[in-house]
Structures are given as C-alpha cells and as structure tokens.
Amino acid sequence: MSPERVPPGDAPNGPGTRPRVFVIDSLTGNDYSYCLCRGLQAVGADVALVTVAGRAAPFPIDFEVLDWAPAKGGSGSGARKLGSYLRYLVRLLVHVRRSSRTAPTIAHVQFLRRSSVETFYLALVRLAGARVVLTAHNVVPHEAARAEHVLAALRYRFAHQVIAHSAFVRAQLLESFPLPASKVSVVPHGNFDHYRSPTDPTRAVARGELGLEPGDAVVLFFGYIREYKGLELLLEAFPAAVEQLPSLRLVIAGQPHSNDLRARYRAQIAAGGVADRIIVHDHYIDSSQVATYFGAADLAVLPYANIYHSGVVHLANSFATPVLATDVGDFPETIEDGITGFVIEAQSRPALVDGLVRAFADPQELERIGRRALDRGVERHSWTEIARQTLAVYQA
C-alpha cells in the first residue's frame, strides 16, 4: 500500500526547497527505518537511509540507501572491521557537511551500532551543520548498565529534538533526564502493513503450515525473547487457561536472547503438563513468515513485566490480530481495553488466565476487536501521517 505523494513544492521549507534527511540506522537496518524513509520521501523530503551493508530492503524503495556501515558480525580481522567502521563514520560526516552547505540537513538517528563511540560522534555531526533528531525507541536500552544511562543523557543533550512514540515515553524522558519539554515531541509508531500482501496464506493454510487445527483457539507470543517479556509467566498461566479452554493452543515464535534462556523455557514447557498444546519455534523468524504466524493466530499476547513501547502491537494490528497486554509502559495508551485489545494487570498469573478466558469468551467479538485495531492503525499510524508529523519536528 503506497503512501500519497506530496509535490516537492509543498515541503515544509517552502516552495522549491526540500530538506536533505539522513536517517541513520547503523545497527541492523530495522524495518522501522525503511518505512519512515518511504513516508518521508512521499511527503517531500529528500531522504537517504544510512544503514548496514548486505541488508535487503523489505519492499521496493524510491529513496537512496547508503549501505556504508559494515555488516554486524561480518568476516575479517578485528583491524579490518575497525577500519571499515571508521571509514563509515568519516564518510557520513563528509556527506553531512557537503549537504549542509546547500540544503537544510537533518541527521535523524534511529539505532546505533556502538553507542560508546557514536554518542560522541553525534556532536561532530551537529558541528558539521546537521540538525540532529533522535528517536527514543527506548528511553534507555532494556537491562542497560549505568554507563548506558550516562551515554543516553549525552545523546539527548547533543540532539536538537527528541521523538517519543507516546505520551508515556515522553513523560519518562522528561522525568529521567534534564530535558526541556519543548525538546521532546510525540510522534506515534507507524504500522507494519508492508508485511501484508494479496498472497498471504488464508487462516486455514497458515494453521496447516504450523500444525494447528481449524478449531484451535490460537495464542501467539511473537518476537525476540528477553526475560522482561514475561514468557515465564505465560507458561505458568497457560495450563490453568487450558483447563478452562481445552481448545487453547500457544505458539511461541522468536529467538531467545541466550541459550540459557532457551533451555530454561524449554524445561518449563516440559514440566508444565501441556507441552502437546504448545508449538515452539525458538529461532529467528524470517520476515517472509510473519504473515503465517499472525494469520494463524486469534490473539497475540504480550505479558511484559516492563516496557516503554513495543512495535509488536503495531505488527499484530496490521494483521487485524487483537493484542492482550499488561498494564506497563504505554500499552494502556496504545491499546483500548475491550475495543482494540485487552489490558490486564502485570506480573499476575490469575489476571493473565482471566484475560485469556475473557478474550475467547466471544469469538465473534474477538474478531471485531481485531478489525477495529486494524482500522485504527490505518487511520492513526499510516506512514504518510507519521512522516508529516516527523517533518514538523524537524522544523521545531
């Protein structure tokens, strides 16, 4: 689904001008970065995505991709990798400087490879003439050491503007760091409708691929698995939920953060007495398989112990899959309980059991909730709208 294109003359710097925007993602080339660039290009910005080598675009693109950052975990000696990394930093700095001489230039930072280096590098980018904007996908990284808090404070200080995905995240930023309120703006996370296509498998086909039956009540736990995401609690609650909902099935899809975590969850599943009701795909899920998992699911569950914001909500909504989430982070802000999903008490086994039973009490209403979530995502989280709001931040 293509965003509407706005004539360049309507760009925010006035007729005939287009800001030059370098969107920086030197970590993995996250889909968020690609989606934002496509939206910005559509509404009148001149966009270049600065990202890692070897990352295939998730959809056809009409903006420039500068794959200068060395691929994570690539081959070669340590010295060679360091040389490639330093060349990337110098190359970007030179291009920012050249661009700033002829056009308003934005360096919009999404994800960094080496925060200990690139935090201070942002000061150089600013001195080179760019307006530095930083999206705080997390206020500080999850499970971060004290040093990362210090580095985050410096990054926010070097930035001209900081973007938060919700009012909750904005409040956390202002509470945790000495930032003026005028420096932090809320721009919602966009949807992930690029994962959908006319060739997506039907519900029956998706379930067949995963070994599920048509009459199963399917719960999906999806994404990179870290301890704070509450899979342990879900595995504790699931047997009790099965007692009340014998058709309940759980699909776990995602790579654990460590082998120790993988072993712990597998042992818990084996000891829980309902292993035959659980399908475990504890490995990296390729983007080509996302539609299969969400197409098969009736409900996505996010039993997190803590979070700032999760893109899984938007991914689920893009497939009209309702979400059951705990009342942490901005979940109560992004999920309307009983309307576009369900919000329950965090770290409570009884609340999670009750939430699962409540969600499946009326299958037709559950489906309607998913459709409302999809409609809200189209209305409020299109990348055209996100890009317009982002351009306004560039001008702040």
Beta strands, then each sheet from edge to edge (+ up, - down):
strand 1: 20-25
strand 2: 46-52
strand 3: 64-69
strand 4: 105-111
strand 5: 131-135
strand 6: 161-164
strand 7: 184-186
strand 8: 217-222
strand 9: 248-253
strand 10: 278-281
strand 11: 299-302
strand 12: 323-326
strand 13: 341-344
sheet 1: 3+ 2+ 1+ 4+ 5+ 6+ 7+
sheet 2: 10+ 9+ 8+ 11+ 12+ 13+
end
